[in-house]
Every structure is written in C-alpha cells, then in structure tokens.
C-alpha cells in the first residue's frame, strides 16, 4: 500500500485549518499537504507539524499577487496561477521566491507552480513561451534550495481554460525545459476526467521517474476513493508494483462534508 498524505485544504473541514494537523495525526497520517500556507506565518505552521510529528510534502506557490494581502485572497477571487500568463513574469517569480522561503522553513521538498488560465481566443503560443520561461526560472531558484517544482494537469470541468490539462502535454514540457528538478504532479482524478486509461498512463510515466507526486480522489464527485468509477484497489496495487515510493496525496472532499468526524469515518477506504 502506498504512503498517504492528508490534504488539509480538503480534509477535516469541520475544523479550523490549524486544528486539522492534530486531526490528521489522530487518524494515523504521517504526512500532510495543502494548497497554500500564506495566510499564516511559517513558524505557526511549523509548530503544528512538529507538535504532531507530521511531514509536509507539498504545497502550491501563490496563485497570484505580489503583496501579502493580494496573495491571501487571490484563490478566492478566482486566480489559478500566473506561470503561463504573459506579462506576469515578475509576479510569478516573486511568488516562487516566497514559496521557497516557506518550503525551507517548513522542510517541504516540493512546490506546485500553477500555470493559470488562458482566456478564450487568446494565443496559446504566447502562453507556452511564458510558461517555459517561468518554469525554467522557477526550477533554477528551487534547485539552489534543493527543492523540486511540480506542474499538474487539471481538468477543464473544474478549472475552465487552465493551460495544462493532459499528461502527455506535461511530460513534453518537462522534456523541453530540461530541468531535473521539474516533475509532474499526477492527479488521478483529473487524469480520469480528461483522458481516462489511468492504469496505462501510470505504466507509461511512473517508470520514467518524472512523476514527483500522485494525488487521488473518487470520480466524478471527488469524494473518498472508494466511491465512483475508478478501481482504486487495482490502481494502488499497480502504483506499488511499479516501484513508486513517493507520497500519494488524499485530495478529496469528504462525502459527509463538515459533519463532525466526517473525514475520519470516511477513512475506511484505506483498508481497501
């Protein structure tokens, strides 16, 4: 069975964010991930990690903004990254430097840099050029700190217009940039919605070493992985058999929502 990390931006929604670390530890998680840490001082998050014996394995660079107030509210205002948005290179670079500072303070080895959305009718060539430039710069900054940068294909139903949506597109970008610390964040939920054939893609990409992180959720509702159309007992065994030794992030919405103990009661799937 792979090693699982609790995504604290999705799990334990009945608790305030800083209380979710204790909840995850009580349920036996040894690692966590989340979307963004920037609403809190790094020391405050580090205190929770240390107090509960947890490792932070992933978080995102800021979705937008070059000032603290803007960064803290950017996601709620619909921002989904700037790396593939022409003209926002300085903003992307600032966000990456901030993310590296947090990663070092929190002992987190990888950062997801979001591409952003391309407006309908916009020139994708310009977005591709900006994306390659920003990824190369981000990989250089991260490498100096001993960190990996991840890119993640997202499905257009959840994130309309997102620049990166397919696994082959992501791996081609890795080849073009050529940075050894630039890797793919392979979310099986998004992969199933966009492409399907998930097992074949795991067989294709995991042996390359280019997949730096995996995430799971049921499809199509994005609830626990024992719900929906994906056969996770088969896929998790396959991930083990392919020799993947990284973390598998549990980035799903508990089907019981904010009901007290809802996330914990839904974790029976870990016995599949």
N, C-alpha and C positions, 0 to 999 in steps of 0.2 A: 504494500500500500504506500503511495506517495506521502510525503510530509506536507501537511496542510497549514496554511496561514489564514487567519481570520481577517477579512476586510472590515475594518471598524467604521468605514463610511456607510456600509450596508448592514452589517450585523449588529445586533443588540440595540435597535433603535428606541427601545423603551428607556435607555439610559442616556444621560449626557455624555458627550464624546469622551471626556477624560475618565469617566467611570466605566467605559467599555473595555479598557485594558484589564481590569480586575475580573470582569465577567468572562472575557476570553480565557484568561488563565484558569479560572474555576472550571471551565469546560475542557481543560486539557490541552489547549493550544499552546505551542511553544514559540510561535511567531505570529506577527500581525503585519498588515499593510493597510494603507488608507489612501484617499485621494490627495488631500492637501494638509500640511501642518501649519500653514502660515498665520492662522488666527491665534496661535499660541506661541509663546517663547519656546525655543528648542529645549531649554532646561526643564520646563514644565513637563514636556512630553518625555524627555529622558528620565525624569523622576518616576513616571508611571512604568516605563519599560523596565527600569532597574528594580522597582518595588515588586514587580510581578514576574520577574525572570523571563521577560519576553525579548525576542529579537525582532527588530524592524527590518523587513526585507524589501519593501518597495513603497515609494510614494511618487506623486506627479510633480513636475516643475509647475510653476504658476500658469494658469490658463490664459492670463493676460495681465497687464498692468505693470507699472514701473514705480509705484508707490504703495506703501503698506495698505492704505485704505482701499485702493483700487484692486489690489490683489485679493484681499479678503472677501470682496463682493463680486469678483469677476465671474465666477462659476454660476452664481445665482442669476446674474444678468445675461447668461447665455454664452459666455466665452468658452471656447473649446480648444484653445491653443493658438499659437502665433507662428509656429515654425515654418508653415507653408503659406504664410500670408505675406506677399511682397510689401515692402515698405515698413515692416515692423521688426527688422533685424535687430535693432538696438534693444527693443523691448524684450525680444526673445533671449538675447544674450544676458540682459540684466536678470531675467527670471532664472536662467540656468545658473548664473553665479550664486543667486540666493539659494537655489535648491542644493547646490554643492555645499554651501555653508551649513545648511540644515542636515544634509546627509552625513557630513563629518561629525557634527555634534551628536547625531543620533546613531552613529555607527551603522548606517544603512548603505548597502553596497550598490544599489541600483536606483536610477531615476527614470521615470517615464516622461518623455518630452512629447507633448501633444502637437499634432500637425495643425489643427484648425480647419475651418470650413471654407470651401470655395463657393462664392456666390453664383447663382445660376447665370450662365452665359459668360462667366469670367474665363480668362485664358489660363488653361491648366499648365501650359508651358512655363509661364512666369512663376506659378506656384511651385512647380517642380524645381526650377532654378533656385528659388528662395529656400526651399526645403533642403536641398542638397548642401547649400552653403551653410545654413543654420545647423544642420546635423553634423557637418564636419567640424564646425567651430565648437559645438557642444561636446562632441566626442573628445576633442583636444583638451578642453577645460576639465572634463571629467577624468580623463586619463591621468592628468597631472595629480589628481587627488586619489587615484586608484579605484575609480568608480566606473560602472557600466551605464550606458544610456540605452533606453529601450524605446522602440516605436511599436504601436499597436494598431492593427486594422480594426475599425469599428463599423458596425452595420448601419446602413443609411436609414433604416426604420427608426432607430433610437437617436441617431445623430445625422439628420439630413445634411448632405453637402460635405460631409467630412472627407478630407483629401485622401485618406488612406483607408481602403476597405477590403483589400484582398491579401492573402498570404503571399502569393507569387509577386505581387507588387512590392510588398515589404522586403522580401528577400532580394529582389532585384536592386532595390535602393541600397541595401547593405553592401552588395557587390560593388555598386558604383562609388559609394563613399569610401569603402575600403578600410574602415577603422576597426580594429579587432575588438574594441570595447563597445561597439554599436551592435545591438542584438534585437531580436523580435520578442515582443510580449504576445504570446499566442493565447487568446481568449477563445475557448471552445464554444461559448455561447455565440459570440459574434461570428465565428467561423461557420458554424452550422447555419445561421440565418442567411449569410451571404453566399456560401459556396456548398455547404454540405460535404459529404465524403470525408468526414473528420478523421477517421482512422487512417485512411490513405495519406492524408496530409501529415499526420503525426509520424507515420513511417517515412515520409519523404524528408521532413525537416528536422526531426529530433536528432537523427544520427549526424547531422552536419555540425552540431554544436552552436548553431546560430540562434537557437531559441533560448533566451535568457530567463524566461518566466512563463508559467502557464496559469490561466485562470479558468474557473468553471462556474456554471450555473445551469439550471434547467431551462429548456427551450420548449415553448416560446415565452412563458410567463416570467422567466428569470427568478424562479423560486429555487428551493432546495434541489440539488442534483438528482434526487430520487423521484422527481416529478418531471413529466414531459417526454419528449420524443427521443432524447439521446440515451443510449445504453451505457451509463457511466461505470457499472461494474466491469464491463468489457473494456472501455476506454482507459480506466485507471490501471487495470492489469496490463494493457498494452503499453502505457507510459512506463510502468515498471520494467516490462520486458525489453523495452528499447533502451534501457540504461539511463533514463533521465534521473538525475539526483538533485535537481533544484526543488524549489518550493512550488506548491500549487495553491494559488490564492482562491479563497472562497468569496467570490464577489457576486453574491445573490441577495435578493430581497426575501427575508423570511415570510413564508406564506401567512403566518399569524400576525405579521406586522408589528405594531407596538404593544401587543398583549404582553403582560409580564411573563417572563420566561419563554417567550415565543421562539426566540432563536435557539435556546438550549433544548427545548423539546423537539425541535426540528432536526437536531444533530444526529438522530438515529441513522441517517443516511451514511454516516461514517462506518457503519458496520456492514455496508453492502460489499 
